[in-house]
Each structure stands twice: as C-alpha cells, then as structure tokens.
C-alpha cells in the first residue's frame, strides 16, 4: 500500500501590523523568525551624500544609517549631521532586541528593518514584485525610480496627491500623469518649479485624494499619525522606502495600500543597473 504523502503547509503572509509598536512587540515575541535576542549586528555604517542632478536648479543632502545582519541590511535616513558618531559604534555587536530599545529612533528603525529584511526578504513569496532600474546617470535612475513609485498610485488625471517628503523626480512624474499635488516636507522651501513646500502634512491630507509618502516618516516619528489619518479619511497611502523598506510592507492592508521598497544599496550609489521591489495590498477578502 502506498503511504500517503505528507504535505508541508504553505507559508502564509503574516497579518498586517495594527501599529508600529505592535509590530515591534510581535518581532520581540518571535512571530516573524528567530529570537531577536540571538541576532547581532555585524557591521554598522553611515552613508552621506550631496546631490545636484544635471539640469536641475537645486540639490539636496542625504545621510543614512545602515545595519548589517548576516546578508541583510536595514536602513534609516536621518537629517544630515544629526546622527552622533558614537551611535554607529554602539550598534556593532549589539543584538536586535537591545537595539529595538535604543534611545535613538533611527537606530531602532534600522534594526527593525535589518531583522525583517532577513526574516521576510523582498521576494515574490513575500509579496514583492521586482522592478528593474536602468544603468545611467543619477538623474536617469532617479526618474526611472519615480515612474516605478508613481505607478503604484491608482489615481485618475486631475486627482490631488499629498506628497510627504519632496523628491523633484516624483513631482515631475506626477505632472506627466496629469496629477496635481501638494508638496510637504518638514524642511519647507520650494520645489524645482518654485512651488511652496508645506510643512504640516496632516493639515493638508483632508483636501487630497491620495498620499505618497517617504519612508523617512518612520525615522522622524510622523508615520503613525499619517497612516492613521489616511485610514480615517479612506485615502490610499503609497510609501516609497529606502528607510524601512522591509518594515512598511508589514502595514499593507492596514492603512498602507502599496510600497515601493528600495533596500541598500540605493540607486544613487552607482551608475549600474539595479532593482527595487513593489508591493500592493491584497484585495479585500483575498487569501494571504
């Protein structure tokens, strides 16, 4: 008699996180993988850059803290000059659980991102769809990424998009699609086209049809209020994420409608081809 085959149950996607704090608690409980108290950071580093794309009138600066856990790298952007040098040294050799309780929010976010990148890598099995970026200049790659990000917005021409974290290539892509936008950034200033940049995203949200936001909101503490406001108003929230690229997909279906995840190394680090990963929330009632 032929013995019955034993089937391995299919791996299901974890349920969406109800809040950032709940996600951290679930990680500490071991829901997503190994005990974070047993996983230690081998390498910690910061990346600083200044950019002015060819043909653009203005530029910008970036600084990113990155933590390496095995083959995975988790990252969190910070305001340039705000990260103490001692913070990088403090992370090396520390276990993930300790870093999730670190006094500096960027360290906590980068540690969570590193753990989830290792536990739930950006693969089709975990809901990610790869998107290729071409080789070329910094501007060419920036525009290619912008098309990938804005393509996740299901908004008709004429819709108004709140953009939290101003990236001129994203604004350019929205203009190309016939979408209007409200640029918002804590630093204020003006866009490439001289438009004033607002500083209070929550005050603008109710007057918009969709929200496009940077993962940097995780690092400055504004993500949860933004996610909750989008839920209350029933607005789609699309995230583009170098910061927390593996964290934000955990909120799909819980206020986040789509994520364009870009783990380290970022598109601006070299001129070769690259890839990013796009996620969409499952349709209501779809199996996870």
Backbone bond lengths (Angstrom), bond angles and torsions (degrees), N, CA, C in turn:
res aa  C-N    CA-C-N  psi(-1)  N-CA   C-N-CA  omega(-1)  CA-C   N-CA-C  phi
1 X - - - 1.459 - - 1.522 108.51 -
2 X 1.313 117.23 130.98 1.458 120.71 -177.98 1.518 109.95 -76.23
3 X 1.349 116.68 125.57 1.468 117.92 -178.84 1.520 110.75 -67.53
4 X 1.318 115.76 148.57 1.464 120.94 179.02 1.530 109.79 -67.47
5 X 1.322 115.72 141.86 1.454 120.60 177.62 1.520 110.31 -75.95
6 X 1.311 115.18 138.22 1.460 120.71 175.52 1.517 108.98 -91.93
7 X 1.299 116.99 121.65 1.461 121.15 -178.88 1.524 110.10 -95.86
8 X 1.331 115.17 135.31 1.451 119.88 174.43 1.522 108.44 -81.44
9 X 1.315 118.14 126.27 1.469 119.17 -178.72 1.522 110.94 -58.46
10 X 1.328 116.50 140.93 1.464 120.45 177.94 1.520 109.73 -66.24
11 X 1.333 114.51 140.45 1.452 119.57 179.34 1.530 109.60 -72.68
12 X 1.316 116.58 128.10 1.453 120.12 -179.83 1.530 109.78 -100.35
13 X 1.316 115.25 151.48 1.445 120.30 176.88 1.518 109.12 -71.37
14 X 1.332 118.27 134.17 1.463 119.39 179.54 1.523 111.40 -58.25
15 X 1.307 115.98 151.23 1.464 120.72 178.12 1.527 109.62 -62.12
16 X 1.329 117.50 150.07 1.462 119.81 179.17 1.524 111.18 -59.36
17 X 1.324 114.57 151.08 1.459 119.76 176.91 1.522 109.76 -78.16
18 X 1.327 116.58 138.20 1.457 121.07 179.06 1.518 112.01 -78.96
19 X 1.333 116.57 -22.97 1.461 122.00 177.64 1.518 108.11 -164.37
20 X 1.321 115.94 167.02 1.474 119.41 177.56 1.527 110.16 -61.88
21 X 1.323 117.43 -45.10 1.467 119.84 -178.81 1.522 111.24 -63.11
22 X 1.341 117.29 -36.82 1.458 119.54 178.33 1.523 110.79 -66.10
23 X 1.344 116.87 -38.02 1.461 120.48 177.86 1.527 110.76 -61.26
24 X 1.327 116.57 -44.83 1.470 120.22 178.58 1.524 109.92 -61.21
25 X 1.321 117.56 -42.84 1.463 120.50 179.75 1.524 111.27 -61.86
26 X 1.316 117.12 -39.60 1.470 120.38 179.24 1.525 111.44 -67.78
27 X 1.331 116.76 -36.77 1.470 120.00 175.54 1.523 109.87 -63.18
28 X 1.326 117.29 -45.78 1.459 120.98 -179.83 1.529 111.75 -63.80
29 X 1.350 116.80 -27.63 1.468 120.82 177.63 1.524 112.64 -81.15
30 X 1.341 116.84 -3.63 1.457 120.43 177.61 1.513 114.62 81.64
31 X 1.335 118.34 18.09 1.461 120.80 -176.71 1.530 112.49 -66.50
32 X 1.318 117.48 -31.02 1.464 120.38 -173.21 1.529 113.80 -98.80
33 X 1.332 117.17 -6.82 1.461 118.22 -177.17 1.514 111.34 163.71
34 X 1.324 116.64 -152.53 1.466 120.85 -175.83 1.534 112.49 -60.10
35 X 1.301 115.15 156.78 1.461 121.72 176.84 1.527 109.47 -56.72
36 X 1.331 118.62 119.36 1.464 119.82 -177.91 1.527 113.73 -63.57
37 X 1.311 116.89 -14.18 1.465 119.89 176.13 1.522 111.86 -73.21
38 X 1.337 116.08 -14.21 1.465 120.80 -179.47 1.527 112.62 -103.16
39 X 1.316 117.64 2.50 1.466 121.78 -177.35 1.522 109.18 -113.02
40 X 1.343 115.53 121.04 1.463 120.46 -174.00 1.532 111.25 -116.33
41 X 1.309 114.51 145.34 1.462 121.72 178.54 1.526 109.89 -75.49
42 X 1.335 115.27 126.43 1.472 120.01 -179.47 1.524 112.00 -90.70
43 X 1.325 116.91 -35.70 1.469 121.65 -175.08 1.527 108.39 -137.97
44 X 1.324 115.85 135.50 1.465 121.49 173.25 1.521 107.61 -129.38
45 X 1.324 116.73 138.77 1.468 119.35 -178.73 1.517 109.57 -156.06
46 X 1.319 115.08 159.47 1.463 119.91 174.27 1.520 108.63 -120.65
47 X 1.325 115.55 148.02 1.464 122.79 -179.95 1.518 107.87 -119.93
48 X 1.318 117.08 126.12 1.461 121.35 178.67 1.516 109.25 -120.17
49 X 1.313 116.02 138.21 1.461 119.48 178.87 1.519 110.33 -148.28
50 X 1.316 114.48 154.22 1.464 122.07 169.92 1.518 106.73 -125.05
51 X 1.341 116.90 139.04 1.462 121.39 -171.60 1.526 110.25 -133.06
52 X 1.314 115.91 137.87 1.466 121.43 160.73 1.519 106.33 -142.44
53 X 1.330 116.46 102.96 1.456 120.87 -178.62 1.533 110.27 -62.51
54 X 1.326 114.69 146.69 1.463 119.69 178.52 1.527 110.41 -58.09
55 X 1.327 116.03 129.66 1.446 121.14 179.59 1.517 114.87 89.34
56 X 1.328 117.50 -6.51 1.457 121.23 179.35 1.524 110.18 -95.41
57 X 1.334 116.15 144.94 1.462 120.92 -176.95 1.525 112.25 -77.65
58 X 1.322 117.06 -31.48 1.461 120.84 -176.84 1.508 112.10 -122.51
59 X 1.312 115.21 173.29 1.459 121.05 179.03 1.512 110.43 -137.06
60 X 1.311 115.23 -170.93 1.459 119.83 179.95 1.517 108.95 -157.84
61 X 1.332 115.86 168.91 1.462 122.84 177.80 1.519 109.31 -123.52
62 X 1.305 114.84 148.69 1.462 121.68 176.75 1.521 109.86 -130.76
63 X 1.319 115.97 146.81 1.461 121.72 167.21 1.518 107.59 -140.26
64 X 1.322 116.39 131.82 1.469 121.06 -174.57 1.523 109.40 -132.82
65 X 1.315 116.58 130.57 1.461 122.13 171.03 1.516 108.30 -89.86
66 X 1.326 117.65 131.11 1.461 121.92 178.90 1.526 109.87 -128.93
67 X 1.324 115.95 140.89 1.461 123.13 179.74 1.521 109.05 -125.80
68 X 1.318 115.21 131.81 1.467 119.37 -178.65 1.522 110.58 -103.44
69 X 1.335 114.05 126.57 1.459 122.87 177.54 1.518 106.93 -122.66
70 X 1.316 117.23 102.36 1.451 119.86 -172.87 1.516 109.48 60.94
71 X 1.341 117.00 -125.93 1.464 121.11 178.37 1.523 112.39 -87.35
72 X 1.326 117.77 -7.21 1.466 121.96 -175.75 1.516 110.93 -91.91
73 X 1.335 115.41 146.53 1.463 121.68 175.68 1.518 108.03 -126.61
74 X 1.322 116.09 126.36 1.459 122.04 174.94 1.510 109.48 -108.79
75 X 1.339 116.78 146.49 1.458 120.22 -172.79 1.515 112.20 -139.14
76 X 1.344 113.97 154.26 1.457 121.51 172.91 1.524 108.48 -148.30
77 X 1.332 116.33 124.32 1.458 121.05 177.29 1.526 110.01 -74.46
78 X 1.328 115.31 148.56 1.464 121.89 177.47 1.523 108.09 -132.47
79 X 1.317 116.69 163.25 1.450 119.73 172.63 1.526 108.67 -65.51
80 X 1.329 118.46 133.18 1.469 120.09 -177.99 1.526 111.96 -52.17
81 X 1.339 115.16 128.48 1.451 121.51 178.90 1.511 114.86 86.88
82 X 1.344 117.59 -5.84 1.467 119.75 -175.31 1.522 113.10 -84.56
83 X 1.328 118.35 -18.19 1.467 120.97 -175.10 1.530 110.28 -90.21
84 X 1.325 118.67 118.77 1.468 120.03 177.23 1.533 110.90 -64.85
85 X 1.331 116.56 142.32 1.465 119.76 178.12 1.520 111.27 -57.79
86 X 1.322 116.57 -33.99 1.464 120.25 -178.00 1.526 111.57 -63.83
87 X 1.336 117.60 -23.91 1.464 119.79 -178.84 1.518 111.11 -64.28
88 X 1.327 116.81 -38.78 1.461 120.51 179.11 1.526 109.87 -63.68
89 X 1.318 116.42 -47.19 1.464 120.13 -179.43 1.523 111.50 -65.29
90 X 1.321 116.47 -32.98 1.453 120.70 -178.37 1.522 112.42 -66.21
91 X 1.325 117.01 -24.45 1.468 120.97 -176.57 1.530 112.90 -81.62
92 X 1.316 117.11 -27.77 1.460 120.17 -173.71 1.530 110.46 -67.51
93 X 1.326 115.37 125.95 1.457 121.18 179.77 1.511 114.17 83.85
94 X 1.327 117.59 -7.44 1.467 120.44 -179.12 1.524 110.35 -80.75
95 X 1.320 116.54 148.78 1.470 119.05 176.77 1.523 109.65 -82.65
96 X 1.327 114.36 157.81 1.464 120.72 -174.85 1.524 111.21 -60.89
97 X 1.320 117.80 -40.46 1.464 120.14 -178.49 1.525 110.85 -59.77
98 X 1.312 117.51 -41.90 1.466 119.79 178.85 1.516 110.81 -65.26
99 X 1.328 116.71 -40.60 1.461 119.57 -178.37 1.530 112.05 -70.61
100 X 1.322 117.63 -26.16 1.464 119.91 175.71 1.522 112.08 -69.22
101 X 1.332 116.05 -11.33 1.463 121.95 177.01 1.530 111.44 -113.74
102 X 1.338 116.58 16.23 1.465 121.62 -177.83 1.528 109.71 -67.50
103 X 1.335 118.51 147.49 1.474 119.46 179.96 1.527 114.39 -66.12
104 X 1.331 118.48 -22.10 1.460 120.86 -179.49 1.530 110.14 -94.41
105 X 1.343 116.15 123.76 1.462 120.39 -178.58 1.533 112.49 -58.59
106 X 1.350 120.95 -43.25 1.472 119.26 -179.89 1.524 113.27 -59.03
107 X 1.328 116.85 -33.90 1.466 119.57 176.53 1.521 109.59 -66.48
108 X 1.316 117.22 -44.09 1.469 120.70 -179.88 1.529 110.81 -60.98
109 X 1.335 116.67 -43.85 1.461 120.47 -178.30 1.530 110.78 -67.16
110 X 1.340 117.26 -44.78 1.466 120.29 -179.72 1.526 111.10 -62.97
111 X 1.330 117.19 -37.98 1.469 120.49 178.80 1.522 110.91 -66.56
112 X 1.324 117.08 -43.62 1.465 120.49 177.35 1.526 110.66 -62.50
113 X 1.326 116.45 -41.19 1.460 120.99 179.32 1.529 111.16 -63.66
114 X 1.337 116.84 -42.71 1.466 120.18 178.96 1.527 111.04 -61.74
115 X 1.339 116.32 -44.93 1.458 119.97 -179.04 1.524 111.19 -63.01
116 X 1.331 117.29 -46.97 1.463 120.14 -177.51 1.525 111.83 -71.71
117 X 1.336 118.29 -29.80 1.465 120.24 174.63 1.519 110.60 -63.20
118 X 1.338 116.31 -38.47 1.464 119.94 177.54 1.529 111.17 -73.65
119 X 1.329 117.29 -41.24 1.463 120.85 -175.57 1.526 112.47 -76.04
120 X 1.342 116.58 -38.28 1.466 121.99 -177.04 1.525 108.48 -132.37
121 X 1.325 117.34 74.61 1.471 119.86 -176.89 1.525 111.99 -63.34
122 X 1.328 115.31 163.61 1.468 121.45 -177.61 1.531 109.93 -77.60
123 X 1.323 115.34 82.51 1.462 121.86 -179.00 1.525 108.99 -129.90
124 X 1.346 117.54 160.10 1.470 119.57 176.28 1.524 113.25 -56.39
125 X 1.335 116.74 -32.83 1.462 119.32 178.98 1.519 112.09 -62.15
126 X 1.337 116.26 -25.27 1.459 120.85 179.43 1.532 112.47 -104.21
127 X 1.335 115.69 14.47 1.455 119.76 174.20 1.513 116.06 97.59
128 X 1.331 118.13 -3.20 1.465 121.06 -177.29 1.521 110.87 -84.66
129 X 1.321 115.36 146.27 1.457 121.83 173.45 1.530 107.60 -122.93
130 X 1.333 117.49 120.23 1.472 119.25 -176.13 1.512 112.03 -69.08
131 X 1.321 115.92 148.92 1.462 123.87 178.44 1.519 106.63 -137.02
132 X 1.315 116.79 120.60 1.463 121.18 -175.24 1.524 111.45 -81.58
133 X 1.317 115.42 139.26 1.456 122.40 171.95 1.520 108.58 -107.09
134 X 1.331 118.59 136.67 1.465 120.44 -177.24 1.521 111.51 -78.32
135 X 1.315 115.66 159.95 1.459 120.18 169.40 1.522 108.52 -69.79
136 X 1.321 115.64 157.20 1.457 118.23 176.88 1.508 112.33 148.87
137 X 1.314 115.18 -166.41 1.455 121.65 -178.48 1.524 110.37 -68.16
138 X 1.335 114.92 166.81 1.465 118.87 178.33 1.527 110.95 -59.99
139 X 1.330 117.51 -36.64 1.462 120.28 -179.31 1.527 110.97 -70.06
140 X 1.328 116.99 -41.74 1.466 119.01 179.03 1.523 111.17 -60.83
141 X 1.328 116.95 -42.97 1.451 119.90 -179.09 1.529 111.19 -70.68
142 X 1.345 116.11 -35.67 1.458 119.84 177.33 1.526 110.77 -62.59
143 X 1.319 116.82 -42.77 1.461 120.11 179.85 1.531 111.33 -68.32
144 X 1.327 117.08 -36.59 1.466 119.78 178.15 1.527 110.60 -64.92
145 X 1.321 116.23 -41.90 1.458 119.05 177.04 1.529 110.55 -64.17
146 X 1.327 116.54 -39.76 1.466 120.39 -179.72 1.524 111.38 -60.48
147 X 1.329 117.26 -39.24 1.467 120.04 177.79 1.524 110.87 -64.33
148 X 1.345 116.24 -38.70 1.461 119.81 178.49 1.526 111.24 -64.91
149 X 1.319 116.26 -41.34 1.464 121.15 -178.37 1.524 110.73 -68.46
150 X 1.326 116.79 -53.31 1.465 119.85 -175.13 1.524 112.19 -69.09
151 X 1.342 116.93 -21.25 1.456 120.20 176.01 1.515 113.23 -65.86
152 X 1.332 117.10 -15.30 1.463 121.07 178.04 1.531 112.41 -83.63
153 X 1.326 116.58 -8.13 1.461 121.06 178.04 1.523 110.03 -83.97
154 X 1.310 117.27 117.59 1.466 121.35 175.11 1.531 107.69 -92.31
155 X 1.327 115.33 78.13 1.459 120.41 -176.43 1.520 109.08 -135.17
156 X 1.330 118.22 135.35 1.465 121.32 -179.49 1.525 110.97 -78.00
157 X 1.328 117.69 159.48 1.463 120.54 175.10 1.525 111.14 -52.52
158 X 1.314 115.37 138.18 1.458 120.20 -178.24 1.510 113.85 95.30
159 X 1.334 117.91 -15.15 1.464 120.20 178.27 1.527 109.71 -66.79
160 X 1.326 115.14 155.49 1.467 121.55 -176.96 1.522 108.87 -108.03
161 X 1.331 116.95 124.21 1.459 122.66 -174.98 1.523 109.72 -113.45
162 X 1.311 116.66 126.69 1.461 121.49 171.39 1.523 107.93 -81.68
163 X 1.315 117.48 119.48 1.463 122.25 -179.09 1.527 108.05 -107.39
164 X 1.328 116.52 112.49 1.460 122.08 -177.35 1.528 107.99 -104.86
165 X 1.333 115.44 109.05 1.463 121.50 -172.70 1.518 107.47 100.37
166 X 1.327 116.12 90.96 1.463 120.52 -169.85 1.526 111.15 -76.43
167 X 1.320 115.30 122.43 1.467 123.85 172.50 1.522 105.76 -127.49
168 X 1.328 117.08 116.95 1.463 119.77 -171.83 1.524 112.95 -61.22
169 X 1.326 118.11 -33.51 1.468 119.22 177.88 1.521 111.66 -64.47
170 X 1.334 117.70 -33.52 1.456 120.22 176.19 1.523 110.79 -68.41
171 X 1.325 116.43 -42.30 1.459 119.48 177.91 1.526 110.68 -62.46
172 X 1.319 116.45 -39.88 1.463 121.17 178.02 1.522 110.80 -61.13
173 X 1.341 116.55 -42.75 1.469 120.65 179.67 1.529 111.02 -65.63
174 X 1.319 117.84 -37.95 1.464 120.86 177.19 1.524 110.73 -65.24
175 X 1.332 117.09 -41.39 1.465 120.98 178.14 1.527 110.27 -60.94
176 X 1.338 116.34 -40.63 1.460 121.10 -179.98 1.524 110.93 -61.34
177 X 1.329 116.76 -34.13 1.470 121.21 -179.76 1.532 112.78 -83.75
178 X 1.331 117.62 -0.63 1.453 120.14 -179.06 1.509 113.81 77.59
179 X 1.335 116.65 22.34 1.456 121.32 178.62 1.524 109.44 -97.42
180 X 1.310 117.03 139.44 1.462 120.28 172.25 1.530 108.09 -89.64
181 X 1.306 116.83 165.19 1.461 118.98 -175.71 1.514 110.33 -152.56
182 X 1.341 113.80 158.94 1.459 122.73 173.03 1.524 106.29 -118.29
183 X 1.337 118.69 104.65 1.457 119.97 -179.18 1.525 110.78 -76.05
184 X 1.319 115.91 134.68 1.466 120.71 -177.24 1.529 109.34 -138.77
185 X 1.320 116.32 133.62 1.460 121.40 178.84 1.524 107.50 -158.41
186 X 1.311 116.64 141.34 1.464 119.68 -178.66 1.521 112.34 -60.26
187 X 1.330 116.86 -25.62 1.472 120.37 -178.41 1.533 112.06 -80.34
188 X 1.330 118.23 -13.88 1.454 120.38 -177.90 1.518 111.51 68.86
189 X 1.349 116.28 -148.20 1.466 120.94 178.73 1.513 111.73 95.68
190 X 1.333 115.49 -153.77 1.463 121.52 179.68 1.527 109.03 -135.29
191 X 1.339 115.46 159.25 1.456 121.25 176.92 1.525 110.34 -82.28
192 X 1.321 116.44 178.87 1.464 122.36 176.58 1.526 111.44 -58.68
193 X 1.320 117.22 -24.49 1.457 122.17 -176.99 1.535 112.44 -102.69
194 X 1.335 115.39 14.60 1.455 120.05 176.03 1.514 115.43 79.34
195 X 1.328 117.92 12.00 1.463 121.22 -179.83 1.533 110.30 -80.38
196 X 1.319 118.29 136.98 1.469 119.67 178.99 1.524 111.30 -66.37
197 X 1.319 115.84 138.79 1.457 121.78 178.56 1.525 108.24 -97.35
198 X 1.334 116.34 120.97 1.464 121.26 179.50 1.529 109.11 -74.97
199 X 1.319 115.65 161.04 1.464 119.89 -177.97 1.529 113.73 -116.71
200 X 1.331 118.37 -8.93 1.466 121.97 -178.76 1.523 109.32 -116.97
201 X 1.330 116.00 93.53 1.468 120.23 -175.91 1.523 111.82 -64.06
202 X 1.324 117.60 -39.77 1.462 119.73 -175.84 1.524 111.56 -65.75
203 X 1.328 116.50 -29.92 1.458 119.55 178.73 1.520 112.21 -71.23
204 X 1.331 117.66 -22.59 1.463 122.22 -177.36 1.518 112.79 -95.98
205 X 1.337 116.95 -19.81 1.465 121.08 -167.85 1.530 112.94 -60.27
206 X 1.314 117.52 -40.98 1.469 120.33 -175.56 1.524 112.57 -65.12
207 X 1.328 117.82 -16.85 1.463 121.87 -178.16 1.526 112.39 -98.24
208 X 1.348 116.79 11.37 1.467 121.31 -176.21 1.522 110.66 -120.37
209 X 1.328 114.68 164.93 1.465 121.51 -178.86 1.523 113.23 -100.95
210 X 1.326 117.38 -16.73 1.459 122.20 -179.29 1.523 107.90 -160.97
211 X 1.345 115.72 163.21 1.460 121.57 -179.15 1.522 108.86 -127.81
212 X 1.321 115.40 133.68 1.464 123.26 174.97 1.518 105.98 -122.16
213 X 1.335 117.90 116.74 1.458 120.15 -170.10 1.517 112.15 -134.10
214 X 1.324 114.98 148.97 1.455 122.96 179.27 1.524 111.02 -80.88
215 X 1.329 115.61 149.00 1.455 120.61 172.51 1.517 113.02 -63.69
216 X 1.331 117.21 -14.62 1.462 119.86 177.05 1.523 111.44 -59.88
217 X 1.342 117.59 -19.37 1.460 119.74 176.45 1.528 111.55 -61.42
218 X 1.333 116.99 -27.16 1.467 119.46 174.35 1.522 110.57 -64.10
219 X 1.325 116.40 -42.10 1.458 121.08 -175.22 1.509 114.01 -73.66
220 X 1.345 117.46 -25.99 1.468 118.14 -179.49 1.526 112.76 -103.29
221 X 1.330 117.12 4.00 1.455 120.75 174.48 1.515 115.74 84.83
222 X 1.332 117.68 7.28 1.466 119.61 -176.98 1.527 113.44 -96.49
223 X 1.335 118.28 -1.49 1.461 119.96 -176.79 1.524 112.01 -65.21
224 X 1.323 117.76 -49.89 1.465 119.85 -175.57 1.530 112.35 -60.91
225 X 1.333 120.25 -47.86 1.476 118.62 176.10 1.523 112.66 -58.88
226 X 1.338 117.25 -37.25 1.456 120.72 179.86 1.527 110.95 -68.14
227 X 1.332 117.01 -45.04 1.470 121.09 179.15 1.521 110.82 -61.83
228 X 1.332 116.68 -44.23 1.456 120.64 -179.28 1.528 111.32 -64.85
229 X 1.345 116.95 -38.88 1.468 120.21 179.46 1.525 110.81 -67.68
230 X 1.338 116.90 -40.33 1.464 119.87 177.85 1.524 110.56 -62.59
231 X 1.326 116.94 -39.69 1.470 120.73 177.01 1.523 111.04 -62.25
232 X 1.328 116.46 -46.15 1.471 120.21 -177.94 1.523 111.62 -61.34
233 X 1.318 116.34 -38.56 1.461 120.69 -176.37 1.532 112.30 -90.82
234 X 1.343 117.47 -2.69 1.453 120.55 179.26 1.517 113.62 67.07
235 X 1.334 116.95 33.35 1.460 120.97 -177.65 1.522 111.20 -99.73
236 X 1.338 118.31 138.68 1.466 119.59 173.31 1.524 110.18 -65.13
237 X 1.325 116.10 136.73 1.464 123.15 179.78 1.521 108.46 -121.15
238 X 1.327 116.43 111.95 1.463 123.17 178.23 1.520 108.14 -105.37
239 X 1.335 116.20 128.64 1.460 121.56 -178.49 1.527 110.08 -108.82
240 X 1.326 117.09 137.84 1.466 121.60 169.12 1.520 107.07 -114.32
241 X 1.335 115.72 127.99 1.455 118.04 -160.99 1.523 113.80 -138.42
242 X 1.319 114.85 108.47 1.458 120.93 157.96 1.531 107.12 -90.98
243 X 1.322 115.89 -43.21 1.467 121.18 168.64 1.525 109.12 -72.44
244 X 1.329 115.58 127.96 1.467 119.56 173.42 1.507 114.75 63.09
245 X 1.331 117.47 38.80 1.469 119.51 -175.87 1.526 112.65 -62.88
246 X 1.330 117.51 -27.91 1.469 120.59 177.45 1.516 112.20 -97.30
247 X 1.321 117.29 -9.65 1.466 121.63 179.31 1.530 110.26 -82.30
248 X 1.323 116.66 -48.09 1.465 120.69 -172.06 1.530 114.12 -64.71
249 X 1.346 120.67 -32.74 1.474 117.91 175.10 1.519 114.36 -60.88
250 X 1.315 117.16 -18.18 1.462 120.15 178.67 1.531 112.02 -72.04
251 X 1.343 117.68 -9.02 1.466 121.80 179.35 1.523 112.48 -105.60
252 X 1.331 117.44 7.64 1.458 120.18 176.78 1.529 109.72 -62.20
253 X 1.329 115.87 128.14 1.444 120.31 -176.87 1.511 113.69 85.52
254 X 1.336 117.19 -0.79 1.468 121.47 177.90 1.524 108.85 -127.98
255 X 1.322 114.94 47.45 1.452 120.58 -179.94 1.511 113.69 108.26
256 X 1.322 117.61 -20.39 1.467 122.43 176.85 1.527 108.16 -106.81
257 X 1.327 116.47 127.15 1.464 120.20 -176.96 1.520 112.94 -96.27
258 X 1.342 118.01 -25.85 1.465 121.06 179.75 1.519 108.79 -161.38
259 X 1.339 115.19 155.99 1.469 121.79 179.52 1.514 108.96 -138.50
260 X 1.321 116.19 133.42 1.462 121.47 167.38 1.521 106.07 -105.85
261 X 1.324 116.19 105.96 1.465 122.58 -172.63 1.516 110.13 -97.51
262 X 1.328 114.89 131.23 1.465 120.30 -179.36 1.528 109.40 -132.36
263 X 1.336 116.88 83.78 1.462 118.56 179.09 1.524 110.95 -70.21
264 X 1.328 115.31 164.33 1.461 121.09 175.46 1.535 109.20 -59.49
265 X 1.360 118.27 140.48 1.467 130.37 3.72 1.530 112.07 -82.86
266 X 1.331 116.54 139.60 1.447 122.49 -174.87 1.523 111.81 -79.66
267 X 1.336 115.65 161.54 1.462 120.51 -172.84 1.514 112.79 -60.32
268 X 1.336 117.31 -27.55 1.461 119.70 -174.87 1.520 113.71 -84.43
269 X 1.326 118.28 0.97 1.457 119.87 -177.21 1.524 114.04 -82.53
270 X 1.331 118.11 -24.17 1.466 119.67 176.91 1.520 109.75 -155.28
271 X 1.319 115.83 171.08 1.458 120.78 -175.99 1.508 114.36 -95.11
272 X 1.326 117.87 4.20 1.459 120.40 -178.92 1.514 112.42 -80.98
273 X 1.338 116.86 174.73 1.465 120.22 177.62 1.523 110.60 -66.80
274 X 1.301 116.19 157.39 1.458 120.86 179.07 1.506 110.63 -151.25
275 X 1.312 115.71 -172.71 1.458 119.60 178.04 1.513 109.83 -148.91
276 X 1.319 114.49 150.52 1.446 122.54 172.97 1.525 107.07 -127.09
277 X 1.327 116.71 178.53 1.467 119.62 -170.70 1.525 108.83 -135.15
278 X 1.322 115.68 127.88 1.461 120.31 -177.05 1.534 110.43 -109.89
279 X 1.319 114.63 137.79 1.455 122.28 178.68 1.529 109.01 -125.66
280 X 1.306 116.26 147.38 1.459 122.07 170.38 1.529 108.90 -128.90
281 X 1.321 114.94 147.06 1.464 118.93 175.16 1.513 109.80 -64.17
282 X 1.333 118.43 142.54 1.464 119.95 177.27 1.517 110.83 -65.50
283 X 1.320 115.71 150.02 1.466 120.36 176.91 1.518 109.19 -62.09
284 X 1.343 118.40 147.69 1.462 120.78 178.39 1.520 111.15 -53.67
285 X 1.317 115.39 130.06 1.461 120.69 178.42 1.511 114.18 88.13
286 X 1.362 116.77 -6.83 1.472 119.47 179.60 1.527 109.89 -72.81
287 X 1.332 115.34 147.20 1.454 120.13 177.78 1.516 109.96 -71.02
288 X 1.339 114.94 144.37 1.463 119.86 178.93 1.515 109.59 -98.60
